[in-house]
Amino acid sequence: MRVEQRTICLFVSLCVMAGSAAVTADPQQKAAPAQSAPPPEVQPPRPEGDPPPVHGLDRELPTITPGEPMNLAQALGAAEKRNLTLAATRLELEKSQAQLASAWGLVLPGAQGKVQFMRRDHEDSVNFSEGLPESMQPPGGSSEMVVMPQHDLKGTLEVGLTLINVESWYKISVAKSGVELARMTIRQVRQQVLLGVAQAYYVALMAQSLIQMSESQVHSTSHHLKVAQARFDAGTGLRIDVIRAQTDLEQAHQELLTAHLAFDNARDALAILTGRKGLPMPQDAPPIEIPQESDEVLARQAVRDRPDVKSKRMMEKLFAKQLDQSWMQFLPTLDAAWQLQYQFTKPGDIGSADRSRWTALVTLSVPIYNQFRYGDLDLKRASLRQAAIQRQDAEQNVSLEVRKARRDCLTAFLSVDSAAKQEQLAKEALVLVEAAYNAGTGSSLDVTDARRTAAAAEINLATKRLESQIALLSLLNSVGQDLLDLSKK
């Protein structure tokens, strides 16, 4: 779905940012210089005149694009009401209900009225006195009579009713199953939309935390640049230390700008999913508990509650009813009809003078042979077998999917604990290295390496937390839990 693709793209882009920072400050790659002392740096001669200017210290930090605050409950509720993908899917229910109404038309009485006007080029008449002897001529002259008048206007009212048509009854049952299948499809799409919204919400929260980390890096590198410049001005530092600090500051500003753009992209995607205008501002999300039931219990719950598995079962029932409907084509049908006709213009002189008459009709139709029925029967049998296999395959895969999602979730949360310890150690190492540099016993290169390692550890921790939330949402989705319940916690 497009919802999942949009969320996955945001998640991958943020992980790529974290991975690039981790590569820049890989502790294993930086371990080699720590084993042997760096060669002593030669103090270059101080240039005459004013000291070189320090760039980047007073640069204004970018601000976050303003937006309306939105918590997780509001995001899920807005998506359920205004998401366009879900709104388009809901129209399938209206279409299936319309098909049910059409199926009822096969057995309910039907009525129609017709008015017919006919104008002939001339009327048809007969003169019965022509050829008779004069003694037999009728008094008054000619006895001409109109057989068909020139103008003819009549109206007809027809009413039809199906008395016995078992196939039509089964069509109604199939249409009802189609309505239930449409409802199942809506629940399935709704679940996927809510999953995508929840994932996008946590991606936006991580992007917001990256901004805070990047701002912290800017302040830290600015302080390091001030110390390096002060030491250089006092004659105890090197120009290369100032250049390194300026380079780190420029990189910190660039990473901060990238974090702002990533946050706007995440908020934009969240706005599309929730059907809101502007860029919503995500708030802190409530904690989500990991299901404590066993894998067997969760698997049974998934088979019972998951909308996609329910759709497979409903599809099998639908094809079973369609097969029964195909068998009903071999049964006879009994129909009744009633017709009322009224002559508005004057009828001809020959025949009855009654302008109205009605007719009742009962028709028994017995099917004898039609090759189409046999082909349709074979098609419905194959469709039923296919639906049964697909239902069995879905139920079998549910257990595997639940177990895998649970393992991924546990692994992700264990990774969070490991990343938190790494972040704590990296920050502690940064404090020690900065203290040594400020005391004049360390180098700026050590500070740069320690800062990048600490930044990578901090971003890695945020990434692992995001991965744990995504894995937990996938676990809840795999067991069939309604993700809208997340807004009630």
N, C-alpha and C positions, 0 to 999 in steps of 0.2 A: 504494500500500500504506500501511497505518497506520504501518509502520516509517519510511518516507520522510517522511510527513506530520509525525510527531513530531519527527524530526531537523530538518526544514526550519523548523518553528515555533520551535525553540530557536535555530537559526541566525539567523532573521529577528529574533527578539527581541533578541539580542545586537547585531546590526548596527544596530537602531533605537537602542539605547543609545549606540553609538558615533556614529551620525549626529547624535543630539541634542546630544552633547558637541561635535561638530565645528561644528554650526550656532551653538552658543553662542560659540565662539571661532574663527570664520572669519577667517583672516588678511586677506582682502580687505575684509571689513566693518570691520575694525579698522585698516585702513591710512589711512583718511581723517583720523582725529584725529592721527596721527603726522606728517602733512604740515604742519600748522599748530600753533603752540604753544597749549596750553590757556590759558584766561583765568586770571589769578592768583586764587588762593583767598584770601579775607579771613579773617584769624585772628579767630574769635569770642572774646568775653571769657571768661576762665576762670570756671567756676562756683565759688561758695564752698562750703566743706565738703569732705567726703570725695569722692575721684574715683569715677566710676561703676564698678560691678563688671564684670569681664571674664568672659563666659560661654563655656563650651565648651572651656576649656583642659584641664580635668581629667576630661573625660567618658571613661568606659570604652568601649573599642572592642568591637564584637561579635566573638564567636569563631566559628570554623568548626565546623559540626556534625560531631562525630566519626564516623568510618566505617572500614570495613576497606579497607586499601590494595589497589588493583587496577591492574595494568599492562595494556597493550594485548593481550598474548598471553592473559592470563587472561580478559579481557573477551570476546575472540573465541571462546576455548574454551568458556566458560560459555554463550555464546549458542548455540553449535552443539549443546550438550547439553540446555539447559533452556529455550530460547526457545519460547513456546507456539505462536506462528504456525508455526514450523518443525515442532514436534511434531504439530500438526494436519495439516500437509501430508504428513508421513510416513505417516499413516494411509491416504492415497490409494494407497500402494504395497501395503498389506495388502488393500485393497479390490480392486485389480487382480489380485493373486495369488489372491484368492478367486474372482474371475471366471474365471481360468485353470483353477482346480480344477474349477469347474462345467463349463467347456468340455470337459475331459477326460472328464467323466461321459457325454458324448454318444457316445463310442466305446468306453469300457471296459465290461466285462460288468456287468450289474445283476442282483441277485437279491432276491427278496422271498418271505416266507412268510405264509400266511393260515390261520386256523383258523375254521371256520364251524359254528355250532350252530343246529339248526332243531328246533322243537317244534310239532307239528301238534295240532289239537284231538282227532283220533282217527287211528288207523292205518287204512290201506286194505288190505283182505284179500279173497281170492276163495275160494269153496267149490266145488271142482270136482265134488263128489259130489252136489250139489244137482240134482235133476231126473233122476237116473239110476235105473233099476229096482233093486229090492232085491238082485237077483242080481249086480248090477255094483257094489254098494257096496263100498268098500274095507274090509278087516277093521279093526276097531277103531273104526268110526264115522266121524265127519266128517273130511274131508281139506281143511280150510281152510288156505290159504297166505297169508302176509303179503306184499303187494306193496310198500307204503311204510310203514315203521315210524313210530310216533308221534314218536320222538326220533332225530335224525340229527346226528352230529358227525363232521366230516371235516377234514383238513388238506391244504394245497396248497403246494408249493414251485415257484416259477417263476424261471427263469434266462433272461435275454435278452442277445443280443450283436449288435452292428451289424457286419456283414461288410464291406459297401461303402457308404460315405456320404461322398462327397468334400466336401460342404458342411460337414460336422462337422469334417473335417480342417482345412479352411481357418479355421473358427471357432477352433480351437486356435491356429493361427498368428496370427490377429488378436489373441487374448487375450495371447499372448506379446509382441506389439508393444505392447499396452496396458501391460504391466508395464514395458517399457523406457521408454515415454512417461512413466509415473509417476515413474521414477527421474530422468528429465530434468527433470521439473517440480520435484522435490525439490531438485535441484542449482540450478535457477534461483531458487527461493524462498530457498534457503540463501545464495546469493550476495547477494541483495537484503538479507537479514537482516544478514549480515556487513558489508555496505556501510553500512547504517544504524547498526550498533554502532560501527564505526570513526568515522563522522561524529559520532555523539553523544559519543564519547570525546574527540575533538578540540574539540568545543564545550564540554565540561566543562573541559578544560584551559584554554581561553580564558577561561571564566568564573572559573576560579581565578586566572588572571593579572590579571583585572580587580579582584579583591579586593586583590591586592598593590598595584596602581596606585592604587586608592582609598585604601588605608592610607597610601601615600606622600603622596597629596594632603592627607590629614588632618594628617599631621605637618608638611608644608610650610606649610599655612595656619595651623596652630597657632603655628609659629615666626613667621610674618608678623604674626599678631595680637599676640604678645608684643612684637615690635619696635614696632608701631604704638602699643600701650598705653604702652610705655616712653617713646616720643617724646612722646606726649600728656602723660604725667605730668611730663616734663622741660620742657614748655612749647614744644617745637620741632615738635610735630605737631598735627594737626587731629583733632577728634572724628569727622569724616566718614571719616577713614582707619581709625579703630577700628571704626566701623559697617560699612564695607566688608569689613574683615577678618573681623568676626564673621559677616557674611552669607556670605562665602566658606567659612568653617568649617562653618556649618550646611549649606550645599549639599554640602560634601565628606562630611559625616557621612551625609546622605541618600543620596548616590551609593554610599557604602560599604555601607549597609544594602541598597540595591537590588542591588548586586553579590553580596552574600551570598544573597539570595533567588534570584537568577538561577543561582548556583552550585548551590543545593539543587535547583532545578528540573531542571538539566542532570544532576545525579547521580541524581535520582529517575527520569528517563527512561532513563538508562543501566542502572539497577537493573531496570527493567521489561524492557528488551531482553535482559538477561543472565540473567533469572530469579533474581535474588538479592534477599534481604531487606535492609532498611536502605538507607543511602546510601553507595555505594562511594566511596573516595578515589582518584581517578586519579593515576597517577604519570607521569613523563616518558615520552613516546613515542619509539621509535627513529626515526631519519631514514629517509625513503623516497626512493629514487632514481627519477629520471624515466627512463622507457624511452628508450634512445638509438637504437632502430631507426627506419627511415624509415616514412612513413605507409603506403606500400604493404605493407611487411612486417607492420606492426601490423594493417592491415586484413585481410590473409590470416590472420593469427593469430586475429583476432576471428571471422572466418567459420568457422574450424576449431574453436575452443575455446569460444565463448560458449554457455552452456546454452540461452538462448532461441532461438538459431539452430538448435542441435541439435534442440530440441523441434519447430521448424517442419519440419525434414527428417524427423523421426520421424513427425510427424503426416501428412505426405504419404505415407510408406510405409504407414502404417496404413490410410489411405483407399484406397490401391491394393490392399491385401490384401482390404479389405471389398468392393471392386468385383469382384475375382476370386471372392470367396465368393458374391456375388449371381449370378454366371454359373453356379456349381455347383448352384444350385437347379433347373436344367433337366435335370440328370442323374438317372438312376434310382438307387434305393437297394436294398440287399439286407440283410435282417435274419433272424436265426435265434432261435428260442426253444425251451426245453425245460421241460416241466411234469411234476411228480410229485404224485400225489394218493393219500391214504391215508384209508380209512374206519375211524374208531375204534369206532363203534357197530356192532352186528350188522346186516349188510345184509338186504334183503328176501329172501324165499324164492325169488322168481322172478328169474332172471338169474344172473350169475357170482358165485361165492362168494369170489373173490379180492378182498381188501380194498385192494390197492395196484395202481396202473397209472401208466405214464408216456407222454408224448406229445412228439414232436419236430415242429417247424414251421419252415419256411423261407418268407419272404415277399419277393417282388419287387415294388417300387412304382415305377411309371413315371409321371412327371408329364406331363399332357397340356395342360391350360390352367389358368392362375391369373393373373388380372390384377394381383394384388399383386406378383408377381415382376417384371413389367415396370415398375411404378411404383418399386419398390425399386431396380431397376437404374438408372433415370434419376437417382434421388436420389444414389446412390453416384458416378455419373459427375460430377454437378455438385459434389459434395463434394470429389472428387479434383482437379478443375480449380481450385476455390477454394483448396485447400491448396497447390497448386503455385504459384499467384499470390502467396499470402501468404509462402511460402518465398522466392521471388524478390525480393519487396519487402523482406523482412528482410535478405537478403544485400546488396541495393543500399544500404539505409540504413546498414548497418554502416560502410562506408567513410566516408560523410559524418559519421557520429557520431564515429568515431575522429579524423578530421581536426579537427573542431570541438573535441573534448575536448582534443586536443593544443594547439591555439591558445589555448584558455581557460587551460590549465595554464601555458603560457609567459607569457601576459599577467599571470596572477596572480603569478608569481614575479618578473616585472619590477616589478610594483606594490609588492611587498615591498621591493625595493631602493630605490625612490623614497620609500616611506613611512619607511624607516630613515633616509634622509638628512634628510627633513623633521623627524623626531623629534630627530635630533642637533642640527639648527639651532635648533629650538624650545627645547631644553634649554639650549643655549648662550646664546640670547637671554634666557631666564629668569634665568640666572646673572648676566648683565650688568645686567639691570633691577633685580634684588634688590640687587646691589652698589651701584648708583646710589641706590636708595631708602635703604639702610642708611647711605650716606654723606651723605644729606640733599639730593641733587641730583635725585632722581626722585620721582614721585608714586605713591600707592597704587593709583591706577587703572591705571597702566602695569604694576604688579606683577600686578594681578588679570587683566588682559588677557593678559600673558605666561604666567601660570600656566595659564589656561584653554586657551591655544593649545598649550602643552606637553602638557597632559593630553589634549587632542583628538588631537594628533599621536601620543601614546603609545597611545591606544586605537585610532587608525587603523592603527598598525603591527600591533597584536595582531589586528585584524580582517582585515587583508590576509594575515597569516600563516595565519589560519584559512581564509580563502578559498583560499589556495594549497594547503593540505592537502586541502580538500574537492575542489578541481579535480583534484589529483593522484589522489585516490581514484576520482573519476569516470573519469579516463583509464584507470586500471588496470582498472576494472570494464568499460569499453567495449571493451577488447582481450581480455576473457575471462580475465584472470589470477585465480587462486584467491586471494581476499583472506585466507584463513587463512594463507597464506605470509607475511603481514606479521608474524605472531607469531613467525616463525622468524628474523627479521632482528635 
